[in-house]
Amino acid sequence: MPRHIRESLIKVLLASFVIGVLLAFFNIDPTELLENFGETIQSIFEIVARVIEWAVKYVLLGAVLVVPIWLILFFISKARGR
């Protein structure tokens, strides 16, 4: 077996062991995790959607002030020939 494949397998096994120990520490059962896999993906998607919704609100709020100031500074620098 080539050396890089063997090293990759060892890294995957080590990472799997560490994750397994962490899951056991939090009393997470592998069968329960697999049974609820669809719900887990859905809940992750919902969390990401909420974070994006939260962030977009603040980005738009800040853009109301930042974009006009940037445009003014941009046109002033173009007028000066820079």
PDB file of N, CA, C and O in Angstrom, chain B, residues numbered from 101:
ATOM      1  N   MET B 101       0.851  -1.180   0.000  1.00  0.00           N
ATOM      2  CA  MET B 101       0.000   0.000   0.000  1.00  0.00           C
ATOM      3  C   MET B 101       0.897   1.244   0.000  1.00  0.00           C
ATOM      4  O   MET B 101       1.828   1.336   0.800  1.00  0.00           O
ATOM      5  N   PRO B 102       0.616   2.212  -0.906  1.00  0.00           N
ATOM      6  CA  PRO B 102       1.434   3.426  -0.938  1.00  0.00           C
ATOM      7  C   PRO B 102       1.389   4.178   0.391  1.00  0.00           C
ATOM      8  O   PRO B 102       0.407   4.118   1.132  1.00  0.00           O
ATOM      9  N   ARG B 103       2.465   4.877   0.661  1.00  0.00           N
ATOM     10  CA  ARG B 103       2.626   5.542   1.952  1.00  0.00           C
ATOM     11  C   ARG B 103       1.548   6.595   2.193  1.00  0.00           C
ATOM     12  O   ARG B 103       1.016   6.670   3.300  1.00  0.00           O
ATOM     13  N   HIS B 104       1.208   7.414   1.189  1.00  0.00           N
ATOM     14  CA  HIS B 104       0.231   8.492   1.414  1.00  0.00           C
ATOM     15  C   HIS B 104      -1.160   7.941   1.693  1.00  0.00           C
ATOM     16  O   HIS B 104      -1.929   8.561   2.429  1.00  0.00           O
ATOM     17  N   ILE B 105      -1.500   6.789   1.121  1.00  0.00           N
ATOM     18  CA  ILE B 105      -2.794   6.158   1.399  1.00  0.00           C
ATOM     19  C   ILE B 105      -2.812   5.648   2.842  1.00  0.00           C
ATOM     20  O   ILE B 105      -3.799   5.822   3.557  1.00  0.00           O
ATOM     21  N   ARG B 106      -1.732   5.027   3.254  1.00  0.00           N
ATOM     22  CA  ARG B 106      -1.639   4.515   4.621  1.00  0.00           C
ATOM     23  C   ARG B 106      -1.724   5.661   5.632  1.00  0.00           C
ATOM     24  O   ARG B 106      -2.419   5.546   6.641  1.00  0.00           O
ATOM     25  N   GLU B 107      -1.019   6.767   5.366  1.00  0.00           N
ATOM     26  CA  GLU B 107      -1.068   7.919   6.268  1.00  0.00           C
ATOM     27  C   GLU B 107      -2.471   8.517   6.324  1.00  0.00           C
ATOM     28  O   GLU B 107      -2.930   8.919   7.392  1.00  0.00           O
ATOM     29  N   SER B 108      -3.145   8.577   5.197  1.00  0.00           N
ATOM     30  CA  SER B 108      -4.515   9.094   5.169  1.00  0.00           C
ATOM     31  C   SER B 108      -5.456   8.195   5.963  1.00  0.00           C
ATOM     32  O   SER B 108      -6.310   8.689   6.699  1.00  0.00           O
ATOM     33  N   LEU B 109      -5.307   6.878   5.819  1.00  0.00           N
ATOM     34  CA  LEU B 109      -6.140   5.943   6.581  1.00  0.00           C
ATOM     35  C   LEU B 109      -5.912   6.087   8.080  1.00  0.00           C
ATOM     36  O   LEU B 109      -6.860   6.040   8.864  1.00  0.00           O
ATOM     37  N   ILE B 110      -4.667   6.261   8.472  1.00  0.00           N
ATOM     38  CA  ILE B 110      -4.358   6.437   9.888  1.00  0.00           C
ATOM     39  C   ILE B 110      -4.996   7.719  10.413  1.00  0.00           C
ATOM     40  O   ILE B 110      -5.539   7.732  11.518  1.00  0.00           O
ATOM     41  N   LYS B 111      -4.934   8.800   9.630  1.00  0.00           N
ATOM     42  CA  LYS B 111      -5.554  10.065  10.045  1.00  0.00           C
ATOM     43  C   LYS B 111      -7.065   9.940  10.168  1.00  0.00           C
ATOM     44  O   LYS B 111      -7.663  10.465  11.107  1.00  0.00           O
ATOM     45  N   VAL B 112      -7.687   9.236   9.207  1.00  0.00           N
ATOM     46  CA  VAL B 112      -9.136   9.039   9.255  1.00  0.00           C
ATOM     47  C   VAL B 112      -9.514   8.202  10.473  1.00  0.00           C
ATOM     48  O   VAL B 112     -10.479   8.519  11.167  1.00  0.00           O
ATOM     49  N   LEU B 113      -8.767   7.145  10.736  1.00  0.00           N
ATOM     50  CA  LEU B 113      -9.043   6.308  11.904  1.00  0.00           C
ATOM     51  C   LEU B 113      -8.869   7.082  13.204  1.00  0.00           C
ATOM     52  O   LEU B 113      -9.686   6.951  14.116  1.00  0.00           O
ATOM     53  N   LEU B 114      -7.829   7.873  13.297  1.00  0.00           N
ATOM     54  CA  LEU B 114      -7.588   8.668  14.495  1.00  0.00           C
ATOM     55  C   LEU B 114      -8.696   9.705  14.694  1.00  0.00           C
ATOM     56  O   LEU B 114      -9.193   9.876  15.807  1.00  0.00           O
ATOM     57  N   ALA B 115      -9.083  10.394  13.624  1.00  0.00           N
ATOM     58  CA  ALA B 115     -10.161  11.376  13.715  1.00  0.00           C
ATOM     59  C   ALA B 115     -11.473  10.702  14.094  1.00  0.00           C
ATOM     60  O   ALA B 115     -12.235  11.242  14.895  1.00  0.00           O
ATOM     61  N   SER B 116     -11.744   9.535  13.531  1.00  0.00           N
ATOM     62  CA  SER B 116     -12.960   8.795  13.861  1.00  0.00           C
ATOM     63  C   SER B 116     -12.972   8.397  15.330  1.00  0.00           C
ATOM     64  O   SER B 116     -14.009   8.471  15.988  1.00  0.00           O
ATOM     65  N   PHE B 117     -11.831   7.978  15.839  1.00  0.00           N
ATOM     66  CA  PHE B 117     -11.736   7.613  17.252  1.00  0.00           C
ATOM     67  C   PHE B 117     -12.012   8.815  18.149  1.00  0.00           C
ATOM     68  O   PHE B 117     -12.771   8.706  19.112  1.00  0.00           O
ATOM     69  N   VAL B 118     -11.407   9.950  17.845  1.00  0.00           N
ATOM     70  CA  VAL B 118     -11.595  11.155  18.661  1.00  0.00           C
ATOM     71  C   VAL B 118     -13.055  11.598  18.632  1.00  0.00           C
ATOM     72  O   VAL B 118     -13.628  11.919  19.674  1.00  0.00           O
ATOM     73  N   ILE B 119     -13.655  11.617  17.450  1.00  0.00           N
ATOM     74  CA  ILE B 119     -15.063  11.998  17.331  1.00  0.00           C
ATOM     75  C   ILE B 119     -15.946  11.004  18.062  1.00  0.00           C
ATOM     76  O   ILE B 119     -16.913  11.398  18.713  1.00  0.00           O
ATOM     77  N   GLY B 120     -15.628   9.724  17.964  1.00  0.00           N
ATOM     78  CA  GLY B 120     -16.384   8.697  18.673  1.00  0.00           C
ATOM     79  C   GLY B 120     -16.336   8.885  20.180  1.00  0.00           C
ATOM     80  O   GLY B 120     -17.351   8.731  20.859  1.00  0.00           O
ATOM     81  N   VAL B 121     -15.166   9.215  20.706  1.00  0.00           N
ATOM     82  CA  VAL B 121     -15.026   9.468  22.142  1.00  0.00           C
ATOM     83  C   VAL B 121     -15.849  10.693  22.544  1.00  0.00           C
ATOM     84  O   VAL B 121     -16.520  10.682  23.576  1.00  0.00           O
ATOM     85  N   LEU B 122     -15.796  11.748  21.727  1.00  0.00           N
ATOM     86  CA  LEU B 122     -16.582  12.955  22.028  1.00  0.00           C
ATOM     87  C   LEU B 122     -18.081  12.663  21.998  1.00  0.00           C
ATOM     88  O   LEU B 122     -18.815  13.122  22.873  1.00  0.00           O
ATOM     89  N   LEU B 123     -18.536  11.917  21.015  1.00  0.00           N
ATOM     90  CA  LEU B 123     -19.955  11.563  20.936  1.00  0.00           C
ATOM     91  C   LEU B 123     -20.372  10.716  22.135  1.00  0.00           C
ATOM     92  O   LEU B 123     -21.458  10.906  22.682  1.00  0.00           O
ATOM     93  N   ALA B 124     -19.522   9.789  22.540  1.00  0.00           N
ATOM     94  CA  ALA B 124     -19.826   8.960  23.704  1.00  0.00           C
ATOM     95  C   ALA B 124     -19.878   9.813  24.974  1.00  0.00           C
ATOM     96  O   ALA B 124     -20.692   9.560  25.861  1.00  0.00           O
ATOM     97  N   PHE B 125     -19.020  10.806  25.056  1.00  0.00           N
ATOM     98  CA  PHE B 125     -19.007  11.704  26.209  1.00  0.00           C
ATOM     99  C   PHE B 125     -20.336  12.444  26.345  1.00  0.00           C
ATOM    100  O   PHE B 125     -20.810  12.678  27.457  1.00  0.00           O
ATOM    101  N   PHE B 126     -20.935  12.812  25.208  1.00  0.00           N
ATOM    102  CA  PHE B 126     -22.211  13.515  25.215  1.00  0.00           C
ATOM    103  C   PHE B 126     -23.406  12.554  25.122  1.00  0.00           C
ATOM    104  O   PHE B 126     -24.531  12.983  24.864  1.00  0.00           O
ATOM    105  N   ASN B 127     -23.159  11.262  25.333  1.00  0.00           N
ATOM    106  CA  ASN B 127     -24.196  10.227  25.320  1.00  0.00           C
ATOM    107  C   ASN B 127     -24.988  10.193  24.011  1.00  0.00           C
ATOM    108  O   ASN B 127     -26.211  10.056  24.018  1.00  0.00           O
ATOM    109  N   ILE B 128     -24.289  10.317  22.913  1.00  0.00           N
ATOM    110  CA  ILE B 128     -24.926  10.246  21.597  1.00  0.00           C
ATOM    111  C   ILE B 128     -24.709   8.843  21.047  1.00  0.00           C
ATOM    112  O   ILE B 128     -23.576   8.388  20.895  1.00  0.00           O
ATOM    113  N   ASP B 129     -25.806   8.174  20.756  1.00  0.00           N
ATOM    114  CA  ASP B 129     -25.771   6.799  20.268  1.00  0.00           C
ATOM    115  C   ASP B 129     -25.712   6.804  18.738  1.00  0.00           C
ATOM    116  O   ASP B 129     -26.477   7.533  18.106  1.00  0.00           O
ATOM    117  N   PRO B 130     -24.822   6.010  18.125  1.00  0.00           N
ATOM    118  CA  PRO B 130     -24.713   6.005  16.659  1.00  0.00           C
ATOM    119  C   PRO B 130     -26.014   5.621  15.959  1.00  0.00           C
ATOM    120  O   PRO B 130     -26.349   6.203  14.927  1.00  0.00           O
ATOM    121  N   THR B 131     -26.755   4.650  16.502  1.00  0.00           N
ATOM    122  CA  THR B 131     -28.004   4.259  15.847  1.00  0.00           C
ATOM    123  C   THR B 131     -29.036   5.376  15.925  1.00  0.00           C
ATOM    124  O   THR B 131     -29.779   5.606  14.971  1.00  0.00           O
ATOM    125  N   GLU B 132     -29.082   6.064  17.049  1.00  0.00           N
ATOM    126  CA  GLU B 132     -30.000   7.194  17.198  1.00  0.00           C
ATOM    127  C   GLU B 132     -29.619   8.326  16.246  1.00  0.00           C
ATOM    128  O   GLU B 132     -30.484   8.984  15.668  1.00  0.00           O
ATOM    129  N   LEU B 133     -28.336   8.539  16.096  1.00  0.00           N
ATOM    130  CA  LEU B 133     -27.860   9.582  15.187  1.00  0.00           C
ATOM    131  C   LEU B 133     -28.255   9.264  13.751  1.00  0.00           C
ATOM    132  O   LEU B 133     -28.681  10.152  13.013  1.00  0.00           O
ATOM    133  N   LEU B 134     -28.115   7.999  13.350  1.00  0.00           N
ATOM    134  CA  LEU B 134     -28.483   7.614  11.988  1.00  0.00           C
ATOM    135  C   LEU B 134     -29.991   7.630  11.776  1.00  0.00           C
ATOM    136  O   LEU B 134     -30.459   7.979  10.692  1.00  0.00           O
ATOM    137  N   GLU B 135     -30.754   7.257  12.800  1.00  0.00           N
ATOM    138  CA  GLU B 135     -32.209   7.272  12.683  1.00  0.00           C
ATOM    139  C   GLU B 135     -32.740   8.691  12.501  1.00  0.00           C
ATOM    140  O   GLU B 135     -33.720   8.904  11.787  1.00  0.00           O
ATOM    141  N   ASN B 136     -32.101   9.646  13.140  1.00  0.00           N
ATOM    142  CA  ASN B 136     -32.549  11.035  13.088  1.00  0.00           C
ATOM    143  C   ASN B 136     -31.741  11.867  12.100  1.00  0.00           C
ATOM    144  O   ASN B 136     -31.734  13.096  12.180  1.00  0.00           O
ATOM    145  N   PHE B 137     -31.065  11.206  11.175  1.00  0.00           N
ATOM    146  CA  PHE B 137     -30.170  11.916  10.252  1.00  0.00           C
ATOM    147  C   PHE B 137     -30.916  12.950   9.414  1.00  0.00           C
ATOM    148  O   PHE B 137     -30.430  14.067   9.236  1.00  0.00           O
ATOM    149  N   GLY B 138     -32.089  12.593   8.898  1.00  0.00           N
ATOM    150  CA  GLY B 138     -32.868  13.536   8.090  1.00  0.00           C
ATOM    151  C   GLY B 138     -33.287  14.745   8.890  1.00  0.00           C
ATOM    152  O   GLY B 138     -33.235  15.871   8.396  1.00  0.00           O
ATOM    153  N   GLU B 139     -33.705  14.518  10.132  1.00  0.00           N
ATOM    154  CA  GLU B 139     -34.093  15.625  10.998  1.00  0.00           C
ATOM    155  C   GLU B 139     -32.883  16.495  11.336  1.00  0.00           C
ATOM    156  O   GLU B 139     -32.998  17.716  11.449  1.00  0.00           O
ATOM    157  N   THR B 140     -31.726  15.858  11.497  1.00  0.00           N
ATOM    158  CA  THR B 140     -30.508  16.598  11.803  1.00  0.00           C
ATOM    159  C   THR B 140     -30.157  17.527  10.645  1.00  0.00           C
ATOM    160  O   THR B 140     -29.844  18.697  10.867  1.00  0.00           O
ATOM    161  N   ILE B 141     -30.204  17.027   9.427  1.00  0.00           N
ATOM    162  CA  ILE B 141     -29.908  17.851   8.260  1.00  0.00           C
ATOM    163  C   ILE B 141     -30.901  19.001   8.161  1.00  0.00           C
ATOM    164  O   ILE B 141     -30.520  20.134   7.866  1.00  0.00           O
ATOM    165  N   GLN B 142     -32.169  18.710   8.407  1.00  0.00           N
ATOM    166  CA  GLN B 142     -33.202  19.752   8.345  1.00  0.00           C
ATOM    167  C   GLN B 142     -32.959  20.805   9.417  1.00  0.00           C
ATOM    168  O   GLN B 142     -33.092  21.997   9.141  1.00  0.00           O
ATOM    169  N   SER B 143     -32.612  20.404  10.613  1.00  0.00           N
ATOM    170  CA  SER B 143     -32.380  21.382  11.672  1.00  0.00           C
ATOM    171  C   SER B 143     -31.135  22.218  11.382  1.00  0.00           C
ATOM    172  O   SER B 143     -31.109  23.411  11.687  1.00  0.00           O
ATOM    173  N   ILE B 144     -30.111  21.610  10.801  1.00  0.00           N
ATOM    174  CA  ILE B 144     -28.920  22.381  10.418  1.00  0.00           C
ATOM    175  C   ILE B 144     -29.288  23.416   9.354  1.00  0.00           C
ATOM    176  O   ILE B 144     -28.846  24.563   9.418  1.00  0.00           O
ATOM    177  N   PHE B 145     -30.094  23.007   8.382  1.00  0.00           N
ATOM    178  CA  PHE B 145     -30.534  23.931   7.344  1.00  0.00           C
ATOM    179  C   PHE B 145     -31.333  25.090   7.947  1.00  0.00           C
ATOM    180  O   PHE B 145     -31.151  26.242   7.552  1.00  0.00           O
ATOM    181  N   GLU B 146     -32.210  24.789   8.895  1.00  0.00           N
ATOM    182  CA  GLU B 146     -33.004  25.839   9.537  1.00  0.00           C
ATOM    183  C   GLU B 146     -32.128  26.809  10.314  1.00  0.00           C
ATOM    184  O   GLU B 146     -32.376  28.015  10.297  1.00  0.00           O
ATOM    185  N   ILE B 147     -31.110  26.300  10.994  1.00  0.00           N
ATOM    186  CA  ILE B 147     -30.198  27.161  11.740  1.00  0.00           C
ATOM    187  C   ILE B 147     -29.429  28.072  10.793  1.00  0.00           C
ATOM    188  O   ILE B 147     -29.289  29.268  11.050  1.00  0.00           O
ATOM    189  N   VAL B 148     -28.931  27.505   9.699  1.00  0.00           N
ATOM    190  CA  VAL B 148     -28.197  28.306   8.711  1.00  0.00           C
ATOM    191  C   VAL B 148     -29.106  29.373   8.113  1.00  0.00           C
ATOM    192  O   VAL B 148     -28.680  30.513   7.929  1.00  0.00           O
ATOM    193  N   ALA B 149     -30.348  29.022   7.811  1.00  0.00           N
ATOM    194  CA  ALA B 149     -31.293  29.980   7.249  1.00  0.00           C
ATOM    195  C   ALA B 149     -31.564  31.113   8.236  1.00  0.00           C
ATOM    196  O   ALA B 149     -31.647  32.274   7.835  1.00  0.00           O
ATOM    197  N   ARG B 150     -31.704  30.787   9.521  1.00  0.00           N
ATOM    198  CA  ARG B 150     -31.927  31.841  10.526  1.00  0.00           C
ATOM    199  C   ARG B 150     -30.721  32.763  10.651  1.00  0.00           C
ATOM    200  O   ARG B 150     -30.876  33.976  10.789  1.00  0.00           O
ATOM    201  N   VAL B 151     -29.518  32.190  10.603  1.00  0.00           N
ATOM    202  CA  VAL B 151     -28.303  33.012  10.696  1.00  0.00           C
ATOM    203  C   VAL B 151     -28.201  33.941   9.494  1.00  0.00           C
ATOM    204  O   VAL B 151     -27.867  35.117   9.640  1.00  0.00           O
ATOM    205  N   ILE B 152     -28.488  33.416   8.308  1.00  0.00           N
ATOM    206  CA  ILE B 152     -28.442  34.249   7.101  1.00  0.00           C
ATOM    207  C   ILE B 152     -29.485  35.352   7.184  1.00  0.00           C
ATOM    208  O   ILE B 152     -29.197  36.504   6.860  1.00  0.00           O
ATOM    209  N   GLU B 153     -30.691  35.010   7.613  1.00  0.00           N
ATOM    210  CA  GLU B 153     -31.757  36.004   7.749  1.00  0.00           C
ATOM    211  C   GLU B 153     -31.351  37.098   8.740  1.00  0.00           C
ATOM    212  O   GLU B 153     -31.586  38.282   8.497  1.00  0.00           O
ATOM    213  N   TRP B 154     -30.743  36.695   9.853  1.00  0.00           N
ATOM    214  CA  TRP B 154     -30.290  37.647  10.862  1.00  0.00           C
ATOM    215  C   TRP B 154     -29.191  38.551  10.292  1.00  0.00           C
ATOM    216  O   TRP B 154     -29.221  39.766  10.493  1.00  0.00           O
ATOM    217  N   ALA B 155     -28.227  37.964   9.586  1.00  0.00           N
ATOM    218  CA  ALA B 155     -27.092  38.729   9.063  1.00  0.00           C
ATOM    219  C   ALA B 155     -27.516  39.676   7.955  1.00  0.00           C
ATOM    220  O   ALA B 155     -27.029  40.804   7.895  1.00  0.00           O
ATOM    221  N   VAL B 156     -28.412  39.245   7.077  1.00  0.00           N
ATOM    222  CA  VAL B 156     -28.833  40.089   5.956  1.00  0.00           C
ATOM    223  C   VAL B 156     -29.491  41.366   6.467  1.00  0.00           C
ATOM    224  O   VAL B 156     -29.299  42.438   5.892  1.00  0.00           O
ATOM    225  N   LYS B 157     -30.256  41.257   7.533  1.00  0.00           N
ATOM    226  CA  LYS B 157     -30.922  42.435   8.097  1.00  0.00           C
ATOM    227  C   LYS B 157     -29.892  43.492   8.494  1.00  0.00           C
ATOM    228  O   LYS B 157     -30.077  44.676   8.210  1.00  0.00           O
ATOM    229  N   TYR B 158     -28.814  43.073   9.144  1.00  0.00           N
ATOM    230  CA  TYR B 158     -27.799  44.013   9.593  1.00  0.00           C
ATOM    231  C   TYR B 158     -26.926  44.510   8.444  1.00  0.00           C
ATOM    232  O   TYR B 158     -26.484  45.658   8.454  1.00  0.00           O
ATOM    233  N   VAL B 159     -26.680  43.663   7.468  1.00  0.00           N
ATOM    234  CA  VAL B 159     -25.917  44.102   6.291  1.00  0.00           C
ATOM    235  C   VAL B 159     -26.686  45.194   5.554  1.00  0.00           C
ATOM    236  O   VAL B 159     -26.107  46.211   5.173  1.00  0.00           O
ATOM    237  N   LEU B 160     -27.967  44.991   5.354  1.00  0.00           N
ATOM    238  CA  LEU B 160     -28.778  46.002   4.673  1.00  0.00           C
ATOM    239  C   LEU B 160     -28.861  47.277   5.482  1.00  0.00           C
ATOM    240  O   LEU B 160     -28.807  48.371   4.919  1.00  0.00           O
ATOM    241  N   LEU B 161     -28.990  47.157   6.789  1.00  0.00           N
ATOM    242  CA  LEU B 161     -29.036  48.333   7.653  1.00  0.00           C
ATOM    243  C   LEU B 161     -27.740  49.135   7.557  1.00  0.00           C
ATOM    244  O   LEU B 161     -27.776  50.361   7.452  1.00  0.00           O
ATOM    245  N   GLY B 162     -26.623  48.467   7.591  1.00  0.00           N
ATOM    246  CA  GLY B 162     -25.332  49.143   7.462  1.00  0.00           C
ATOM    247  C   GLY B 162     -25.109  49.702   6.075  1.00  0.00           C
ATOM    248  O   GLY B 162     -24.493  50.757   5.921  1.00  0.00           O
ATOM    249  N   ALA B 163     -25.607  49.003   5.054  1.00  0.00           N
ATOM    250  CA  ALA B 163     -25.423  49.454   3.674  1.00  0.00           C
ATOM    251  C   ALA B 163     -26.148  50.768   3.409  1.00  0.00           C
ATOM    252  O   ALA B 163     -25.736  51.538   2.540  1.00  0.00           O
ATOM    253  N   VAL B 164     -27.218  51.031   4.144  1.00  0.00           N
ATOM    254  CA  VAL B 164     -27.941  52.295   3.981  1.00  0.00           C
ATOM    255  C   VAL B 164     -27.016  53.472   4.245  1.00  0.00           C
ATOM    256  O   VAL B 164     -27.174  54.525   3.627  1.00  0.00           O
ATOM    257  N   LEU B 165     -26.072  53.322   5.134  1.00  0.00           N
ATOM    258  CA  LEU B 165     -25.128  54.390   5.444  1.00  0.00           C
ATOM    259  C   LEU B 165     -23.812  54.254   4.684  1.00  0.00           C
ATOM    260  O   LEU B 165     -23.268  55.245   4.198  1.00  0.00           O
ATOM    261  N   VAL B 166     -23.305  53.039   4.582  1.00  0.00           N
ATOM    262  CA  VAL B 166     -21.971  52.814   4.013  1.00  0.00           C
ATOM    263  C   VAL B 166     -21.938  53.048   2.506  1.00  0.00           C
ATOM    264  O   VAL B 166     -21.007  53.682   2.008  1.00  0.00           O
ATOM    265  N   VAL B 167     -22.915  52.560   1.781  1.00  0.00           N
ATOM    266  CA  VAL B 167     -22.891  52.659   0.320  1.00  0.00           C
ATOM    267  C   VAL B 167     -22.921  54.108  -0.161  1.00  0.00           C
ATOM    268  O   VAL B 167     -22.111  54.458  -1.020  1.00  0.00           O
ATOM    269  N   PRO B 168     -23.800  54.966   0.338  1.00  0.00           N
ATOM    270  CA  PRO B 168     -23.745  56.365  -0.121  1.00  0.00           C
ATOM    271  C   PRO B 168     -22.422  57.058   0.199  1.00  0.00           C
ATOM    272  O   PRO B 168     -21.901  57.816  -0.619  1.00  0.00           O
ATOM    273  N   ILE B 169     -21.879  56.798   1.392  1.00  0.00           N
ATOM    274  CA  ILE B 169     -20.576  57.396   1.742  1.00  0.00           C
ATOM    275  C   ILE B 169     -19.496  56.877   0.819  1.00  0.00           C
ATOM    276  O   ILE B 169     -18.649  57.649   0.370  1.00  0.00           O
ATOM    277  N   TRP B 170     -19.506  55.586   0.524  1.00  0.00           N
ATOM    278  CA  TRP B 170     -18.504  55.022  -0.379  1.00  0.00           C
ATOM    279  C   TRP B 170     -18.643  55.615  -1.777  1.00  0.00           C
ATOM    280  O   TRP B 170     -17.640  55.936  -2.415  1.00  0.00           O
ATOM    281  N   LEU B 171     -19.871  55.764  -2.257  1.00  0.00           N
ATOM    282  CA  LEU B 171     -20.085  56.345  -3.583  1.00  0.00           C
ATOM    283  C   LEU B 171     -19.569  57.777  -3.650  1.00  0.00           C
ATOM    284  O   LEU B 171     -18.930  58.162  -4.629  1.00  0.00           O
ATOM    285  N   ILE B 172     -19.843  58.567  -2.616  1.00  0.00           N
ATOM    286  CA  ILE B 172     -19.347  59.950  -2.588  1.00  0.00           C
ATOM    287  C   ILE B 172     -17.827  59.963  -2.619  1.00  0.00           C
ATOM    288  O   ILE B 172     -17.236  60.705  -3.403  1.00  0.00           O
ATOM    289  N   LEU B 173     -17.192  59.169  -1.795  1.00  0.00           N
ATOM    290  CA  LEU B 173     -15.725  59.113  -1.777  1.00  0.00           C
ATOM    291  C   LEU B 173     -15.163  58.586  -3.091  1.00  0.00           C
ATOM    292  O   LEU B 173     -14.121  59.055  -3.548  1.00  0.00           O
ATOM    293  N   PHE B 174     -15.835  57.623  -3.701  1.00  0.00           N
ATOM    294  CA  PHE B 174     -15.400  57.076  -4.979  1.00  0.00           C
ATOM    295  C   PHE B 174     -15.429  58.150  -6.066  1.00  0.00           C
ATOM    296  O   PHE B 174     -14.468  58.297  -6.821  1.00  0.00           O
ATOM    297  N   PHE B 175     -16.536  58.903  -6.146  1.00  0.00           N
ATOM    298  CA  PHE B 175     -16.642  59.947  -7.171  1.00  0.00           C
ATOM    299  C   PHE B 175     -15.706  61.116  -6.906  1.00  0.00           C
ATOM    300  O   PHE B 175     -15.224  61.740  -7.851  1.00  0.00           O
ATOM    301  N   ILE B 176     -15.443  61.421  -5.657  1.00  0.00           N
ATOM    302  CA  ILE B 176     -14.470  62.485  -5.336  1.00  0.00           C
ATOM    303  C   ILE B 176     -13.083  62.062  -5.783  1.00  0.00           C
ATOM    304  O   ILE B 176     -12.354  62.867  -6.361  1.00  0.00           O
ATOM    305  N   SER B 177     -12.701  60.814  -5.529  1.00  0.00           N
ATOM    306  CA  SER B 177     -11.373  60.352  -5.940  1.00  0.00           C
ATOM    307  C   SER B 177     -11.265  60.305  -7.473  1.00  0.00           C
ATOM    308  O   SER B 177     -10.197  60.590  -8.015  1.00  0.00           O
ATOM    309  N   LYS B 178     -12.350  59.952  -8.180  1.00  0.00           N
ATOM    310  CA  LYS B 178     -12.329  59.953  -9.649  1.00  0.00           C
ATOM    311  C   LYS B 178     -12.217  61.381 -10.193  1.00  0.00           C
ATOM    312  O   LYS B 178     -11.543  61.615 -11.196  1.00  0.00           O
ATOM    313  N   ALA B 179     -12.875  62.327  -9.531  1.00  0.00           N
ATOM    314  CA  ALA B 179     -12.811  63.715  -9.967  1.00  0.00           C
ATOM    315  C   ALA B 179     -11.408  64.295  -9.790  1.00  0.00           C
ATOM    316  O   ALA B 179     -10.989  65.156 -10.563  1.00  0.00           O
ATOM    317  N   ARG B 180     -10.691  63.830  -8.786  1.00  0.00           N
ATOM    318  CA  ARG B 180      -9.322  64.296  -8.553  1.00  0.00           C
ATOM    319  C   ARG B 180      -8.323  63.585  -9.475  1.00  0.00           C
ATOM    320  O   ARG B 180      -7.158  63.976  -9.557  1.00  0.00           O
ATOM    321  N   GLY B 181      -8.786  62.550 -10.159  1.00  0.00           N
ATOM    322  CA  GLY B 181      -7.913  61.845 -11.100  1.00  0.00           C
ATOM    323  C   GLY B 181      -7.084  60.761 -10.493  1.00  0.00           C
ATOM    324  O   GLY B 181      -6.060  60.389 -11.066  1.00  0.00           O
ATOM    325  N   ARG B 182      -7.463  60.245  -9.387  1.00  0.00           N
ATOM    326  CA  ARG B 182      -6.695  59.169  -8.743  1.00  0.00           C
ATOM    327  C   ARG B 182      -7.172  57.834  -9.150  1.00  0.00           C
ATOM    328  O   ARG B 182      -6.633  56.823  -8.700  1.00  0.00           O
TER     329      ARG B 182
END
